[in-house]
């Protein structure tokens, strides 16, 4: 509960506002999230695998602990 007392220049008059609710406009969040899965076997964190990102040329690829290429 919130209250705001607004006194007037004349001390005999004042306003009291009670139960004010200040409504904020909700902002929409736009995202392009995809699940991180291995590009070889398509297994991810839900399957108990650790997924690592590795840059191969200009592309970024995701690999599990069993399919990560050696240098």
N, C-alpha and C positions, 0 to 999 in steps of 0.2 A: 504494500500500500504506500502510496506517495501523496504528499500534501505540499501545496505551494500557497503561501500567503502573500498576497500582493497588496501592500498598503497604498492608500491613495494620499494625495497631498493633504486632504482634510482627514484628520485622525478619526473622525466619526465614521468614515466609510472605508471599508477594506473588503477584499474578496478572498475567499478561501476555496481553493479547488482541491477536491479529494478524489482518490482512486483514479489517477491519471495513468493511462497506458500509452506509451510512446511507441508507435508501430514503426519498425524499420523495414524498408524494402529488402526482401531476401534476394541475395545475388545468386544467380545460377552459375554453377561450376561446370565447365565443359572440359572433358578429358578424353584422351585417346589411349587409355591404358589397356595393355594386353598382357596375358599371363606369360611369364618367363619360362619357356620350355626349350629343351635341347632341339637343335635343328636336325639331328640325325634320328633320334629315337622318340622324340615328342614327349619325353617324360620331364616333369617339373618338380617344384617344391612339394606339391601334394603327394607325390609318389616317394618322398623321402630322398630325393636327389638334390645335390647342390648344383647350381647353375652358374656358370662363369661366362662373362662376355669377352670375346676375343676379336680383335680387328684383323680381318683378312682382306688385304688390298684396301679398297675404299669402303667396304661393307663391314658392319658390326654383326657378328654371329654369336649365338648362345650355344654353349656346350655343357653337357653334364660331366660329372667327374670321370666317366668311363670313355667318353668320346672326344675329350679335349685334345687337339693336335699338338704334337711336340714340335719345337722350333727346329 
